[in-house]
């Protein structure tokens, strides 16, 4: 497992809003009409939610006009991270368990296994 670099400056590991494959699949399935609410939720997530993983913290930025909020979690506050693949591993979901008992759920994340390894290397330090 690679070691998390604790440089003075924050170095970006990953920044994104969600999986492209999840978006494409949901747009195709929207033709079934039953999938339209899920497609709307995924499009909204792509428009308004950004995930940022650096060598110092995990940041979730929500810029929705109805609910704008930023959540930042330092790696020292993280107890455990679990991921689950979706659509044969094209994207995955990630749950970050905090030491205070809270948890952050991140859905539709590309490179979920790489991100899990990155988080684990940072919380081991």
N, CA, C and O atoms as a printed pandas DataFrame, in Angstrom:
     atom_number atom_name residue_name chain_id  residue_number  x_coord  y_coord  z_coord
0              1         N          UNK        A               1    0.852   -1.185    0.000
1              2        CA          UNK        A               1    0.000    0.000    0.000
2              3         C          UNK        A               1    0.892    1.241    0.000
3              4         O          UNK        A               1    1.839    1.342    0.780
4              5         N          UNK        A               2    0.578    2.168   -0.875
5              6        CA          UNK        A               2    1.381    3.389   -0.952
6              7         C          UNK        A               2    1.154    4.268    0.268
7              8         O          UNK        A               2    0.085    4.251    0.879
8              9         N          UNK        A               3    2.165    5.022    0.602
9             10        CA          UNK        A               3    2.111    5.899    1.772
10            11         C          UNK        A               3    1.502    7.242    1.387
11            12         O          UNK        A               3    1.795    7.776    0.317
12            13         N          UNK        A               4    0.670    7.780    2.242
13            14        CA          UNK        A               4    0.047    9.080    2.002
14            15         C          UNK        A               4    1.070   10.171    2.305
15            16         O          UNK        A               4    1.632   10.212    3.400
16            17         N          UNK        A               5    1.308   11.045    1.345
17            18        CA          UNK        A               5    2.286   12.118    1.499
18            19         C          UNK        A               5    1.676   13.249    2.333
19            20         O          UNK        A               5    0.653   13.819    1.953
20            21         N          UNK        A               6    2.292   13.566    3.449
21            22        CA          UNK        A               6    1.791   14.621    4.346
22            23         C          UNK        A               6    2.565   15.917    4.141
23            24         O          UNK        A               6    3.049   16.510    5.106
24            25         N          UNK        A               7    2.684   16.355    2.909
25            26        CA          UNK        A               7    3.382   17.606    2.595
26            27         C          UNK        A               7    2.651   18.786    3.220
27            28         O          UNK        A               7    1.489   18.673    3.610
28            29         N          UNK        A               8    3.336   19.909    3.310
29            30        CA          UNK        A               8    2.714   21.103    3.877
30            31         C          UNK        A               8    1.545   21.587    3.030
31            32         O          UNK        A               8    0.525   22.030    3.556
32            33         N          UNK        A               9    1.704   21.499    1.721
33            34        CA          UNK        A               9    0.628   21.920    0.824
34            35         C          UNK        A               9   -0.296   20.743    0.535
35            36         O          UNK        A               9    0.127   19.587    0.504
36            37         N          UNK        A              10   -1.543   21.064    0.329
37            38        CA          UNK        A              10   -2.534   20.045    0.012
38            39         C          UNK        A              10   -2.371   19.614   -1.444
39            40         O          UNK        A              10   -2.372   20.452   -2.346
40            41         N          UNK        A              11   -2.230   18.308   -1.673
41            42        CA          UNK        A              11   -2.082   17.768   -3.022
42            43         C          UNK        A              11   -3.335   16.997   -3.393
43            44         O          UNK        A              11   -3.792   16.134   -2.643
44            45         N          UNK        A              12   -3.880   17.312   -4.545
45            46        CA          UNK        A              12   -5.123   16.709   -5.005
46            47         C          UNK        A              12   -4.880   15.287   -5.498
47            48         O          UNK        A              12   -4.006   15.057   -6.334
48            49         N          UNK        A              13   -5.658   14.329   -4.977
49            50        CA          UNK        A              13   -5.597   12.949   -5.444
50            51         C          UNK        A              13   -6.697   12.691   -6.466
51            52         O          UNK        A              13   -6.441   12.102   -7.517
52            53         N          UNK        A              14   -7.922   13.127   -6.165
53            54        CA          UNK        A              14   -9.062   12.925   -7.064
54            55         C          UNK        A              14  -10.071   14.035   -6.824
55            56         O          UNK        A              14  -10.306   14.442   -5.686
56            57         N          UNK        A              15  -10.665   14.521   -7.906
57            58        CA          UNK        A              15  -11.768   15.473   -7.808
58            59         C          UNK        A              15  -12.756   15.133   -8.906
59            60         O          UNK        A              15  -12.380   14.994  -10.070
60            61         N          UNK        A              16  -14.019   15.001   -8.536
61            62        CA          UNK        A              16  -15.037   14.662   -9.531
62            63         C          UNK        A              16  -16.421   14.728   -8.933
63            64         O          UNK        A              16  -16.598   14.962   -7.737
64            65         N          UNK        A              17  -17.397   14.514   -9.794
65            66        CA          UNK        A              17  -18.779   14.630   -9.346
66            67         C          UNK        A              17  -19.535   13.314   -9.403
67            68         O          UNK        A              17  -20.661   13.239   -8.911
68            69         N          UNK        A              18  -18.977   12.319   -9.962
69            70        CA          UNK        A              18  -19.658   11.039  -10.048
70            71         C          UNK        A              18  -19.223   10.305  -11.303
71            72         O          UNK        A              18  -18.408   10.796  -12.084
72            73         N          UNK        A              19  -19.776    9.138  -11.475
73            74        CA          UNK        A              19  -19.377    8.266  -12.564
74            75         C          UNK        A              19  -20.053    8.638  -13.881
75            76         O          UNK        A              19  -21.265    8.844  -13.934
76            77         N          UNK        A              20  -19.256    8.719  -14.933
77            78        CA          UNK        A              20  -19.815    8.942  -16.264
78            79         C          UNK        A              20  -20.645    7.746  -16.712
79            80         O          UNK        A              20  -21.685    7.914  -17.349
80            81         N          UNK        A              21  -20.190    6.543  -16.382
81            82        CA          UNK        A              21  -20.910    5.332  -16.763
82            83         C          UNK        A              21  -22.284    5.283  -16.096
83            84         O          UNK        A              21  -23.261    4.872  -16.722
84            85         N          UNK        A              22  -22.366    5.698  -14.832
85            86        CA          UNK        A              22  -23.646    5.723  -14.124
86            87         C          UNK        A              22  -24.605    6.695  -14.795
87            88         O          UNK        A              22  -25.789    6.396  -14.948
88            89         N          UNK        A              23  -24.101    7.854  -15.196
89            90        CA          UNK        A              23  -24.933    8.854  -15.857
90            91         C          UNK        A              23  -25.448    8.340  -17.198
91            92         O          UNK        A              23  -26.637    8.464  -17.491
92            93         N          UNK        A              24  -24.575    7.774  -18.005
93            94        CA          UNK        A              24  -24.980    7.263  -19.320
94            95         C          UNK        A              24  -26.010    6.145  -19.172
95            96         O          UNK        A              24  -27.023    6.140  -19.872
96            97         N          UNK        A              25  -25.759    5.207  -18.273
97            98        CA          UNK        A              25  -26.693    4.105  -18.076
98            99         C          UNK        A              25  -28.053    4.605  -17.600
99           100         O          UNK        A              25  -29.084    4.118  -18.063
100          101         N          UNK        A              26  -28.069    5.560  -16.689
101          102        CA          UNK        A              26  -29.350    6.068  -16.191
102          103         C          UNK        A              26  -30.095    6.844  -17.272
103          104         O          UNK        A              26  -31.325    6.799  -17.319
104          105         N          UNK        A              27  -29.378    7.554  -18.141
105          106        CA          UNK        A              27  -30.040    8.259  -19.244
106          107         C          UNK        A              27  -30.655    7.273  -20.232
107          108         O          UNK        A              27  -31.740    7.517  -20.761
108          109         N          UNK        A              28  -29.970    6.164  -20.482
109          110        CA          UNK        A              28  -30.532    5.128  -21.362
110          111         C          UNK        A              28  -31.762    4.495  -20.727
111          112         O          UNK        A              28  -32.777    4.294  -21.395
112          113         N          UNK        A              29  -31.673    4.180  -19.438
113          114        CA          UNK        A              29  -32.790    3.532  -18.751
114          115         C          UNK        A              29  -33.966    4.481  -18.504
115          116         O          UNK        A              29  -35.063    4.023  -18.184
116          117         N          UNK        A              30  -33.759    5.778  -18.646
117          118        CA          UNK        A              30  -34.859    6.732  -18.467
118          119         C          UNK        A              30  -35.954    6.512  -19.498
119          120         O          UNK        A              30  -37.097    6.915  -19.283
120          121         N          UNK        A              31  -35.622    5.882  -20.604
121          122        CA          UNK        A              31  -36.622    5.588  -21.630
122          123         C          UNK        A              31  -37.685    4.626  -21.120
123          124         O          UNK        A              31  -38.763    4.536  -21.708
124          125         N          UNK        A              32  -37.407    3.913  -20.048
125          126        CA          UNK        A              32  -38.390    2.983  -19.488
126          127         C          UNK        A              32  -39.437    3.695  -18.637
127          128         O          UNK        A              32  -40.383    3.057  -18.174
128          129         N          UNK        A              33  -39.294    4.979  -18.424
129          130        CA          UNK        A              33  -40.170    5.829  -17.622
130          131         C          UNK        A              33  -40.108    5.521  -16.135
131          132         O          UNK        A              33  -40.219    6.439  -15.323
132          133         N          UNK        A              34  -39.938    4.280  -15.756
133          134        CA          UNK        A              34  -39.843    3.923  -14.340
134          135         C          UNK        A              34  -38.558    4.483  -13.739
135          136         O          UNK        A              34  -38.515    4.792  -12.549
136          137         N          UNK        A              35  -37.527    4.613  -14.543
137          138        CA          UNK        A              35  -36.207    5.028  -14.087
138          139         C          UNK        A              35  -36.021    6.547  -14.080
139          140         O          UNK        A              35  -34.962    7.033  -13.682
140          141         N          UNK        A              36  -37.027    7.295  -14.510
141          142        CA          UNK        A              36  -36.893    8.753  -14.609
142          143         C          UNK        A              36  -36.544    9.424  -13.275
143          144         O          UNK        A              36  -35.658   10.279  -13.265
144          145         N          UNK        A              37  -37.185    9.088  -12.154
145          146        CA          UNK        A              37  -36.794    9.747  -10.889
146          147         C          UNK        A              37  -35.335    9.511  -10.510
147          148         O          UNK        A              37  -34.672   10.418  -10.006
148          149         N          UNK        A              38  -34.831    8.305  -10.747
149          150        CA          UNK        A              38  -33.440    8.013  -10.434
150          151         C          UNK        A              38  -32.522    8.790  -11.371
151          152         O          UNK        A              38  -31.478    9.285  -10.946
152          153         N          UNK        A              39  -32.897    8.899  -12.622
153          154        CA          UNK        A              39  -32.105    9.670  -13.587
154          155         C          UNK        A              39  -32.035   11.136  -13.182
155          156         O          UNK        A              39  -30.973   11.752  -13.268
156          157         N          UNK        A              40  -33.145   11.693  -12.747
157          158        CA          UNK        A              40  -33.161   13.091  -12.293
158          159         C          UNK        A              40  -32.223   13.263  -11.092
159          160         O          UNK        A              40  -31.494   14.252  -11.011
160          161         N          UNK        A              41  -32.242   12.313  -10.171
161          162        CA          UNK        A              41  -31.356   12.392   -9.000
162          163         C          UNK        A              41  -29.886   12.315   -9.415
163          164         O          UNK        A              41  -29.054   13.042   -8.872
164          165         N          UNK        A              42  -29.564   11.456  -10.357
165          166        CA          UNK        A              42  -28.174   11.309  -10.797
166          167         C          UNK        A              42  -27.712   12.555  -11.540
167          168         O          UNK        A              42  -26.579   12.999  -11.352
168          169         N          UNK        A              43  -28.569   13.123  -12.378
169          170        CA          UNK        A              43  -28.212   14.364  -13.078
170          171         C          UNK        A              43  -28.008   15.489  -12.069
171          172         O          UNK        A              43  -27.067   16.272  -12.200
172          173         N          UNK        A              44  -28.881   15.578  -11.061
173          174        CA          UNK        A              44  -28.717   16.586  -10.008
174          175         C          UNK        A              44  -27.420   16.421   -9.246
175          176         O          UNK        A              44  -26.744   17.398   -8.921
176          177         N          UNK        A              45  -27.080   15.167   -8.963
177          178        CA          UNK        A              45  -25.819   14.900   -8.260
178          179         C          UNK        A              45  -24.635   15.342   -9.108
179          180         O          UNK        A              45  -23.682   15.923   -8.588
180          181         N          UNK        A              46  -24.686   15.075  -10.403
181          182        CA          UNK        A              46  -23.593   15.482  -11.293
182          183         C          UNK        A              46  -23.473   16.998  -11.387
183          184         O          UNK        A              46  -22.368   17.525  -11.519
184          185         N          UNK        A              47  -24.594   17.698  -11.321
185          186        CA          UNK        A              47  -24.573   19.157  -11.432
186          187         C          UNK        A              47  -24.097   19.837  -10.154
187          188         O          UNK        A              47  -23.395   20.846  -10.220
188          189         N          UNK        A              48  -24.471   19.298   -8.988
189          190        CA          UNK        A              48  -24.314   20.057   -7.754
190          191         C          UNK        A              48  -23.389   19.461   -6.700
191          192         O          UNK        A              48  -23.063   20.145   -5.730
192          193         N          UNK        A              49  -22.963   18.235   -6.852
193          194        CA          UNK        A              49  -22.118   17.635   -5.812
194          195         C          UNK        A              49  -20.747   17.305   -6.398
195          196         O          UNK        A              49  -20.639   16.671   -7.449
196          197         N          UNK        A              50  -19.709   17.745   -5.701
197          198        CA          UNK        A              50  -18.320   17.480   -6.097
198          199         C          UNK        A              50  -17.605   16.800   -4.934
199          200         O          UNK        A              50  -17.801   17.158   -3.772
200          201         N          UNK        A              51  -16.780   15.820   -5.262
201          202        CA          UNK        A              51  -15.972   15.122   -4.275
202          203         C          UNK        A              51  -14.516   15.486   -4.506
203          204         O          UNK        A              51  -14.056   15.538   -5.647
204          205         N          UNK        A              52  -13.797   15.735   -3.432
205          206        CA          UNK        A              52  -12.375   16.066   -3.534
206          207         C          UNK        A              52  -11.613   15.271   -2.469
207          208         O          UNK        A              52  -11.936   15.325   -1.282
208          209         N          UNK        A              53  -10.611   14.545   -2.917
209          210        CA          UNK        A              53   -9.756   13.771   -2.029
210          211         C          UNK        A              53   -8.339   14.300   -2.175
211          212         O          UNK        A              53   -7.775   14.274   -3.269
212          213         N          UNK        A              54   -7.762   14.779   -1.083
213          214        CA          UNK        A              54   -6.391   15.279   -1.098
214          215         C          UNK        A              54   -5.556   14.431   -0.146
215          216         O          UNK        A              54   -6.032   13.428    0.385
216          217         N          UNK        A              55   -4.318   14.837    0.065
217          218        CA          UNK        A              55   -3.471   14.139    1.013
218          219         C          UNK        A              55   -3.774   14.537    2.458
219          220         O          UNK        A              55   -3.182   13.982    3.384
220          221         N          UNK        A              56   -4.684   15.486    2.665
221          222        CA          UNK        A              56   -4.995   15.965    4.012
222          223         C          UNK        A              56   -6.437   15.691    4.447
223          224         O          UNK        A              56   -6.696   15.499    5.635
224          225         N          UNK        A              57   -7.385   15.670    3.487
225          226        CA          UNK        A              57   -8.789   15.539    3.878
226          227         C          UNK        A              57   -9.670   15.087    2.720
227          228         O          UNK        A              57   -9.263   15.083    1.558
228          229         N          UNK        A              58  -10.891   14.707    3.082
229          230        CA          UNK        A              58  -11.960   14.407    2.130
230          231         C          UNK        A              58  -12.928   15.574    2.195
231          232         O          UNK        A              58  -13.328   15.992    3.282
232          233         N          UNK        A              59  -13.309   16.103    1.037
233          234        CA          UNK        A              59  -14.234   17.228    0.983
234          235         C          UNK        A              59  -15.387   16.878    0.058
235          236         O          UNK        A              59  -15.183   16.399   -1.057
236          237         N          UNK        A              60  -16.606   17.125    0.540
237          238        CA          UNK        A              60  -17.810   16.957   -0.274
238          239         C          UNK        A              60  -18.463   18.330   -0.363
239          240         O          UNK        A              60  -18.821   18.928    0.652
240          241         N          UNK        A              61  -18.615   18.824   -1.594
241          242        CA          UNK        A              61  -19.149   20.168   -1.820
242          243         C          UNK        A              61  -20.498   20.042   -2.510
243          244         O          UNK        A              61  -20.592   19.498   -3.611
244          245         N          UNK        A              62  -21.536   20.543   -1.864
245          246        CA          UNK        A              62  -22.880   20.548   -2.429
246          247         C          UNK        A              62  -23.236   21.992   -2.762
247          248         O          UNK        A              62  -23.324   22.831   -1.865
248          249         N          UNK        A              63  -23.442   22.287   -4.041
249          250        CA          UNK        A              63  -23.765   23.651   -4.477
250          251         C          UNK        A              63  -25.214   23.764   -4.945
251          252         O          UNK        A              63  -25.547   24.663   -5.718
252          253         N          UNK        A              64  -26.058   22.878   -4.494
253          254        CA          UNK        A              64  -27.470   22.907   -4.876
254          255         C          UNK        A              64  -28.113   24.218   -4.441
255          256         O          UNK        A              64  -27.812   24.717   -3.357
256          257         N          UNK        A              65  -28.998   24.792   -5.268
257          258        CA          UNK        A              65  -29.678   26.023   -4.860
258          259         C          UNK        A              65  -30.586   25.821   -3.648
259          260         O          UNK        A              65  -30.921   26.783   -2.956
260          261         N          UNK        A              66  -30.983   24.581   -3.390
261          262        CA          UNK        A              66  -31.861   24.301   -2.252
262          263         C          UNK        A              66  -31.103   23.971   -0.974
263          264         O          UNK        A              66  -31.613   24.182    0.126
264          265         N          UNK        A              67  -29.883   23.452   -1.117
265          266        CA          UNK        A              67  -29.141   22.987    0.059
266          267         C          UNK        A              67  -27.649   23.062   -0.221
267          268         O          UNK        A              67  -27.047   22.074   -0.641
268          269         N          UNK        A              68  -27.058   24.198    0.002
269          270        CA          UNK        A              68  -25.625   24.370   -0.226
270          271         C          UNK        A              68  -24.868   24.075    1.066
271          272         O          UNK        A              68  -25.161   24.648    2.115
272          273         N          UNK        A              69  -23.895   23.178    0.975
273          274        CA          UNK        A              69  -23.150   22.790    2.168
274          275         C          UNK        A              69  -21.812   22.186    1.752
275          276         O          UNK        A              69  -21.712   21.553    0.701
276          277         N          UNK        A              70  -20.792   22.381    2.573
277          278        CA          UNK        A              70  -19.491   21.760    2.365
278          279         C          UNK        A              70  -19.134   20.957    3.609
279          280         O          UNK        A              70  -19.222   21.451    4.733
280          281         N          UNK        A              71  -18.733   19.719    3.387
281          282        CA          UNK        A              71  -18.320   18.839    4.480
282          283         C          UNK        A              71  -16.854   18.503    4.260
283          284         O          UNK        A              71  -16.476   18.003    3.201
284          285         N          UNK        A              72  -16.033   18.778    5.261
285          286        CA          UNK        A              72  -14.612   18.440    5.207
286          287         C          UNK        A              72  -14.287   17.516    6.369
287          288         O          UNK        A              72  -14.664   17.775    7.512
288          289         N          UNK        A              73  -13.580   16.433    6.060
289          290        CA          UNK        A              73  -13.200   15.477    7.088
290          291         C          UNK        A              73  -11.703   15.211    6.971
291          292         O          UNK        A              73  -11.223   14.772    5.925
292          293         N          UNK        A              74  -10.979   15.476    8.035
293          294        CA          UNK        A              74   -9.544   15.172    8.072
294          295         C          UNK        A              74   -9.376   13.663    8.241
295          296         O          UNK        A              74  -10.224   13.000    8.839
296          297         N          UNK        A              75   -8.289   13.136    7.717
297          298        CA          UNK        A              75   -8.064   11.697    7.807
298          299         C          UNK        A              75   -7.921   11.220    9.244
299          300         O          UNK        A              75   -8.170   10.048    9.529
300          301         N          UNK        A              76   -7.530   12.094   10.144
301          302        CA          UNK        A              76   -7.414   11.712   11.555
302          303         C          UNK        A              76   -8.775   11.409   12.177
303          304         O          UNK        A              76   -8.839   10.775   13.230
304          305         N          UNK        A              77   -9.856   11.848   11.550
305          306        CA          UNK        A              77  -11.211   11.600   12.055
306          307         C          UNK        A              77  -11.839   10.331   11.487
307          308         O          UNK        A              77  -12.925    9.936   11.912
308          309         N          UNK        A              78  -11.168    9.688   10.530
309          310        CA          UNK        A              78  -11.732    8.524    9.848
310          311         C          UNK        A              78  -11.285    7.243   10.541
311          312         O          UNK        A              78  -10.100    7.047   10.814
312          313         N          UNK        A              79  -12.263    6.368   10.823
313          314        CA          UNK        A              79  -11.970    5.089   11.455
314          315         C          UNK        A              79  -11.848    3.963   10.426
315          316         O          UNK        A              79  -10.993    3.086   10.551
316          317         N          UNK        A              80  -12.716    3.999    9.406
317          318        CA          UNK        A              80  -12.775    2.888    8.456
318          319         C          UNK        A              80  -13.418    3.366    7.161
319          320         O          UNK        A              80  -14.180    4.332    7.157
320          321         N          UNK        A              81  -13.108    2.687    6.068
321          322        CA          UNK        A              81  -13.750    2.978    4.785
322          323         C          UNK        A              81  -14.104    1.653    4.118
323          324         O          UNK        A              81  -13.312    0.711    4.125
324          325         N          UNK        A              82  -15.309    1.593    3.539
325          326        CA          UNK        A              82  -15.768    0.404    2.823
326          327         C          UNK        A              82  -16.313    0.830    1.465
327          328         O          UNK        A              82  -16.908    1.898    1.327
328          329         N          UNK        A              83  -16.100   -0.019    0.469
329          330        CA          UNK        A              83  -16.629    0.269   -0.863
330          331         C          UNK        A              83  -17.408   -0.939   -1.363
331          332         O          UNK        A              83  -17.186   -2.069   -0.929
332          333         N          UNK        A              84  -18.327   -0.672   -2.289
333          334        CA          UNK        A              84  -19.097   -1.727   -2.939
334          335         C          UNK        A              84  -19.179   -1.402   -4.426
335          336         O          UNK        A              84  -19.622   -0.315   -4.798
336          337         N          UNK        A              85  -18.757   -2.337   -5.284
337          338        CA          UNK        A              85  -18.816   -2.066   -6.722
338          339         C          UNK        A              85  -20.245   -2.120   -7.244
339          340         O          UNK        A              85  -21.094   -2.831   -6.706
340          341         N          UNK        A              86  -20.490   -1.363   -8.294
341          342        CA          UNK        A              86  -21.777   -1.352   -8.990
342          343         C          UNK        A              86  -21.510   -1.558  -10.474
343          344         O          UNK        A              86  -20.445   -1.191  -10.971
344          345         N          UNK        A              87  -22.463   -2.139  -11.179
345          346        CA          UNK        A              87  -22.380   -2.336  -12.634
346          347         C          UNK        A              87  -21.057   -2.984  -13.032
347          348         O          UNK        A              87  -20.317   -2.450  -13.858
348          349         N          UNK        A              88  -20.769   -4.135  -12.439
349          350        CA          UNK        A              88  -19.559   -4.906  -12.752
350          351         C          UNK        A              88  -18.281   -4.117  -12.500
351          352         O          UNK        A              88  -17.272   -4.342  -13.170
352          353         N          UNK        A              89  -18.313   -3.201  -11.547
353          354        CA          UNK        A              89  -17.127   -2.457  -11.159
354          355         C          UNK        A              89  -16.881   -1.172  -11.933
355          356         O          UNK        A              89  -15.852   -0.527  -11.729
356          357         N          UNK        A              90  -17.799   -0.780  -12.821
357          358        CA          UNK        A              90  -17.620    0.479  -13.559
358          359         C          UNK        A              90  -17.630    1.682  -12.620
359          360         O          UNK        A              90  -16.935    2.669  -12.863
360          361         N          UNK        A              91  -18.409    1.600  -11.558
361          362        CA          UNK        A              91  -18.409    2.613  -10.520
362          363         C          UNK        A              91  -18.722    1.914   -9.205
363          364         O          UNK        A              91  -19.028    0.722   -9.186
364          365         N          UNK        A              92  -18.645    2.648   -8.123
365          366        CA          UNK        A              92  -18.910    2.032   -6.834
366          367         C          UNK        A              92  -19.391    3.045   -5.814
367          368         O          UNK        A              92  -19.344    4.255   -6.036
368          369         N          UNK        A              93  -19.849    2.526   -4.707
369          370        CA          UNK        A              93  -20.276    3.347   -3.585
370          371         C          UNK        A              93  -19.241    3.215   -2.477
371          372         O          UNK        A              93  -18.585    2.183   -2.342
372          373         N          UNK        A              94  -19.107    4.261   -1.697
373          374        CA          UNK        A              94  -18.101    4.314   -0.648
374          375         C          UNK        A              94  -18.758    4.837    0.635
375          376         O          UNK        A              94  -19.490    5.826    0.608
376          377         N          UNK        A              95  -18.490    4.171    1.741
377          378        CA          UNK        A              95  -18.962    4.642    3.043
378          379         C          UNK        A              95  -17.738    4.882    3.915
379          380         O          UNK        A              95  -16.911    3.993    4.118
380          381         N          UNK        A              96  -17.642    6.105    4.424
381          382        CA          UNK        A              96  -16.532    6.483    5.298
382          383         C          UNK        A              96  -17.079    6.576    6.717
383          384         O          UNK        A              96  -17.929    7.416    7.012
384          385         N          UNK        A              97  -16.582    5.704    7.591
385          386        CA          UNK        A              97  -17.009    5.681    8.984
386          387         C          UNK        A              97  -16.076    6.575    9.794
387          388         O          UNK        A              97  -14.855    6.425    9.730
388          389         N          UNK        A              98  -16.644    7.496   10.546
389          390        CA          UNK        A              98  -15.857    8.424   11.355
390          391         C          UNK        A              98  -15.720    7.897   12.774
391          392         O          UNK        A              98  -16.525    7.081   13.223
392          393         N          UNK        A              99  -14.703    8.364   13.470
393          394        CA          UNK        A              99  -14.450    7.912   14.836
394          395         C          UNK        A              99  -15.554    8.317   15.810
395          396         O          UNK        A              99  -15.727    7.675   16.846
396          397         N          UNK        A             100  -16.301    9.374   15.489
397          398        CA          UNK        A             100  -17.384    9.806   16.386
398          399         C          UNK        A             100  -18.692    9.059   16.125
399          400         O          UNK        A             100  -19.707    9.367   16.750
400          401         N          UNK        A             101  -18.686    8.079   15.210
401          402        CA          UNK        A             101  -19.871    7.275   14.930
402          403         C          UNK        A             101  -20.643    7.728   13.699
403          404         O          UNK        A             101  -21.501    6.989   13.217
404          405         N          UNK        A             102  -20.370    8.902   13.182
405          406        CA          UNK        A             102  -21.038    9.372   11.959
406          407         C          UNK        A             102  -20.470    8.637   10.759
407          408         O          UNK        A             102  -19.447    7.958   10.848
408          409         N          UNK        A             103  -21.157    8.788    9.635
409          410        CA          UNK        A             103  -20.639    8.204    8.400
410          411         C          UNK        A             103  -20.987    9.085    7.210
411          412         O          UNK        A             103  -22.001    9.783    7.206
412          413         N          UNK        A             104  -20.130    9.037    6.208
413          414        CA          UNK        A             104  -20.345    9.739    4.951
414          415         C          UNK        A             104  -20.577    8.689    3.874
415          416         O          UNK        A             104  -19.774    7.770    3.714
416          417         N          UNK        A             105  -21.670    8.824    3.137
417          418        CA          UNK        A             105  -21.959    7.892    2.058
418          419         C          UNK        A             105  -21.751    8.605    0.731
419          420         O          UNK        A             105  -22.359    9.642    0.466
420          421         N          UNK        A             106  -20.896    8.044   -0.086
421          422        CA          UNK        A             106  -20.587    8.613   -1.394
422          423         C          UNK        A             106  -21.007    7.579   -2.434
423          424         O          UNK        A             106  -20.476    6.469   -2.460
424          425         N          UNK        A             107  -21.952    7.939   -3.283
425          426        CA          UNK        A             107  -22.472    6.997   -4.272
426          427         C          UNK        A             107  -22.019    7.386   -5.674
427          428         O          UNK        A             107  -21.750    8.553   -5.957
428          429         N          UNK        A             108  -21.940    6.391   -6.537
429          430        CA          UNK        A             108  -21.613    6.625   -7.933
430          431         C          UNK        A             108  -20.229    7.175   -8.154
431          432         O          UNK        A             108  -20.068    8.161   -8.874
432          433         N          UNK        A             109  -19.227    6.567   -7.557
433          434        CA          UNK        A             109  -17.868    7.094   -7.577
434          435         C          UNK        A             109  -16.987    6.256   -8.503
435          436         O          UNK        A             109  -16.841    5.050   -8.303
436          437         N          UNK        A             110  -16.406    6.894   -9.508
437          438        CA          UNK        A             110  -15.424    6.211  -10.340
438          439         C          UNK        A             110  -14.145    6.041   -9.524
439          440         O          UNK        A             110  -13.896    6.785   -8.575
440          441         N          UNK        A             111  -13.342    5.053   -9.906
441          442        CA          UNK        A             111  -12.064    4.798   -9.229
442          443         C          UNK        A             111  -12.262    4.541   -7.725
443          444         O          UNK        A             111  -11.409    4.906   -6.917
444          445         N          UNK        A             112  -13.364    3.927   -7.360
445          446        CA          UNK        A             112  -13.678    3.736   -5.938
446          447         C          UNK        A             112  -12.635    2.898   -5.211
447          448         O          UNK        A             112  -12.352    3.162   -4.043
448          449         N          UNK        A             113  -12.058    1.898   -5.867
449          450        CA          UNK        A             113  -11.034    1.082   -5.202
450          451         C          UNK        A             113   -9.743    1.864   -4.993
451          452         O          UNK        A             113   -9.105    1.733   -3.949
452          453         N          UNK        A             114   -9.350    2.679   -5.977
453          454        CA          UNK        A             114   -8.163    3.521   -5.819
454          455         C          UNK        A             114   -8.356    4.524   -4.684
455          456         O          UNK        A             114   -7.445    4.770   -3.894
456          457         N          UNK        A             115   -9.541    5.088   -4.618
457          458        CA          UNK        A             115   -9.842    6.068   -3.571
458          459         C          UNK        A             115   -9.830    5.402   -2.205
459          460         O          UNK        A             115   -9.343    5.981   -1.235
460          461         N          UNK        A             116  -10.364    4.185   -2.123
461          462        CA          UNK        A             116  -10.325    3.456   -0.847
462          463         C          UNK        A             116   -8.886    3.216   -0.409
463          464         O          UNK        A             116   -8.545    3.427    0.755
464          465         N          UNK        A             117   -8.037    2.774   -1.343
465          466        CA          UNK        A             117   -6.627    2.545   -0.992
466          467         C          UNK        A             117   -5.954    3.846   -0.559
467          468         O          UNK        A             117   -5.149    3.845    0.372
468          469         N          UNK        A             118   -6.274    4.942   -1.220
469          470        CA          UNK        A             118   -5.701    6.237   -0.852
470          471         C          UNK        A             118   -6.126    6.630    0.567
471          472         O          UNK        A             118   -5.293    7.044    1.374
472          473         N          UNK        A             119   -7.406    6.501    0.866
473          474        CA          UNK        A             119   -7.899    6.855    2.205
474          475         C          UNK        A             119   -7.254    5.960    3.258
475          476         O          UNK        A             119   -6.825    6.438    4.308
476          477         N          UNK        A             120   -7.185    4.662    2.976
477          478        CA          UNK        A             120   -6.592    3.741    3.941
478          479         C          UNK        A             120   -5.127    4.071    4.190
479          480         O          UNK        A             120   -4.657    3.967    5.323
480          481         N          UNK        A             121   -4.393    4.468    3.146
481          482        CA          UNK        A             121   -2.983    4.825    3.348
482          483         C          UNK        A             121   -2.849    6.109    4.166
483          484         O          UNK        A             121   -1.863    6.287    4.880
484          485         N          UNK        A             122   -3.825    6.993    4.066
485          486        CA          UNK        A             122   -3.769    8.235    4.832
486          487         C          UNK        A             122   -4.198    8.065    6.281
487          488         O          UNK        A             122   -3.706    8.781    7.154
488          489         N          UNK        A             123   -5.103    7.136    6.556
489          490        CA          UNK        A             123   -5.533    6.968    7.948
490          491         C          UNK        A             123   -4.593    6.054    8.718
491          492         O          UNK        A             123   -4.619    6.056    9.949
492          493         N          UNK        A             124   -3.771    5.282    8.041
493          494        CA          UNK        A             124   -2.802    4.431    8.717
494          495         C          UNK        A             124   -1.662    5.240    9.290
495          496         O          UNK        A             124   -1.092    4.883   10.321
496          497         N          UNK        A             125   -1.324    6.342    8.616
497          498        CA          UNK        A             125   -0.209    7.191    9.088
498          499         C          UNK        A             125   -0.441    7.701   10.494
499          500         O          UNK        A             125    0.397    8.423   11.034
